[in-house]
Amino acid sequence: MWCYYRHWEYKKALAEVEQWNMPWYPWNHAGMAIYHAQLGNLKEARKHLDDLLKLSPRYGKIARLDLSKWFVSEQHVEHALEEFVKAGLAIDDPV
C-alpha cells in the first residue's frame, strides 16, 4: 500500500487497502482516509477517518510521528498530513 503511495499511485494504493479485512487495524482506516481524500472522495475519507478516530481518538496529536515511521521522506509525511486534513483531521502535533 505505501509503496504505491510513495509513487503517487493513489488508485492502486486504494485498491490494495480495500482488499484488507482488518477493521481493528488503525492503518486500514488511515490508508482509506488518505487515499479517498487524495482522489477527492471526501465523504468516504471522512467515514474512514471517523473509524480511525474510534480506534485512536488522539490520532491528530501523533499523526506526524506515526507517519514518520512509515515514510523516510518528509515530503511524503507532509503530503499524507494534508490528506488527513482534507478528510477532517485536526493536526495538533508539534512540528
Contacts in CASP RR format, 6 or more apart in sequence:
PFRMAT RR
TARGET T0000
AUTHOR 0000-0000-0000
METHOD contacts of the structure
MODEL  1
MWCYYRHWEYKKALAEVEQWNMPWYPWNHAGMAIYHAQLGNLKEARKHLD
DLLKLSPRYGKIARLDLSKWFVSEQHVEHALEEFVKAGLAIDDPV
1 13 0 8 1.000
1 16 0 8 1.000
1 17 0 8 1.000
1 31 0 8 1.000
2 13 0 8 1.000
2 70 0 8 1.000
2 71 0 8 1.000
4 10 0 8 1.000
4 12 0 8 1.000
4 13 0 8 1.000
4 16 0 8 1.000
5 13 0 8 1.000
5 34 0 8 1.000
5 35 0 8 1.000
5 76 0 8 1.000
5 80 0 8 1.000
6 71 0 8 1.000
6 73 0 8 1.000
6 76 0 8 1.000
10 35 0 8 1.000
10 38 0 8 1.000
10 39 0 8 1.000
11 39 0 8 1.000
13 31 0 8 1.000
13 35 0 8 1.000
14 32 0 8 1.000
14 35 0 8 1.000
14 36 0 8 1.000
14 39 0 8 1.000
17 28 0 8 1.000
17 31 0 8 1.000
17 32 0 8 1.000
17 35 0 8 1.000
18 32 0 8 1.000
20 28 0 8 1.000
22 28 0 8 1.000
23 29 0 8 1.000
23 51 0 8 1.000
24 55 0 8 1.000
26 52 0 8 1.000
26 55 0 8 1.000
26 56 0 8 1.000
26 59 0 8 1.000
29 48 0 8 1.000
29 49 0 8 1.000
29 51 0 8 1.000
29 52 0 8 1.000
29 55 0 8 1.000
30 48 0 8 1.000
30 52 0 8 1.000
30 59 0 8 1.000
30 84 0 8 1.000
31 48 0 8 1.000
32 44 0 8 1.000
32 45 0 8 1.000
32 48 0 8 1.000
33 45 0 8 1.000
33 46 0 8 1.000
33 48 0 8 1.000
33 49 0 8 1.000
33 52 0 8 1.000
33 83 0 8 1.000
33 84 0 8 1.000
33 87 0 8 1.000
33 89 0 8 1.000
34 45 0 8 1.000
34 80 0 8 1.000
34 83 0 8 1.000
34 84 0 8 1.000
34 87 0 8 1.000
35 83 0 8 1.000
36 42 0 8 1.000
36 44 0 8 1.000
36 45 0 8 1.000
36 48 0 8 1.000
36 87 0 8 1.000
37 45 0 8 1.000
37 83 0 8 1.000
37 84 0 8 1.000
37 86 0 8 1.000
37 87 0 8 1.000
38 83 0 8 1.000
38 86 0 8 1.000
40 86 0 8 1.000
42 86 0 8 1.000
42 87 0 8 1.000
45 83 0 8 1.000
45 86 0 8 1.000
45 87 0 8 1.000
45 88 0 8 1.000
46 87 0 8 1.000
46 88 0 8 1.000
48 87 0 8 1.000
49 84 0 8 1.000
49 87 0 8 1.000
49 88 0 8 1.000
49 89 0 8 1.000
52 59 0 8 1.000
53 59 0 8 1.000
53 89 0 8 1.000
56 62 0 8 1.000
59 66 0 8 1.000
59 89 0 8 1.000
60 84 0 8 1.000
60 89 0 8 1.000
60 90 0 8 1.000
60 91 0 8 1.000
60 92 0 8 1.000
60 93 0 8 1.000
61 92 0 8 1.000
61 93 0 8 1.000
62 93 0 8 1.000
63 81 0 8 1.000
63 84 0 8 1.000
63 89 0 8 1.000
63 91 0 8 1.000
63 93 0 8 1.000
64 77 0 8 1.000
64 81 0 8 1.000
64 91 0 8 1.000
64 93 0 8 1.000
64 94 0 8 1.000
64 95 0 8 1.000
65 93 0 8 1.000
67 76 0 8 1.000
67 77 0 8 1.000
67 80 0 8 1.000
67 81 0 8 1.000
68 77 0 8 1.000
71 77 0 8 1.000
71 80 0 8 1.000
81 91 0 8 1.000
84 91 0 8 1.000
85 91 0 8 1.000
END
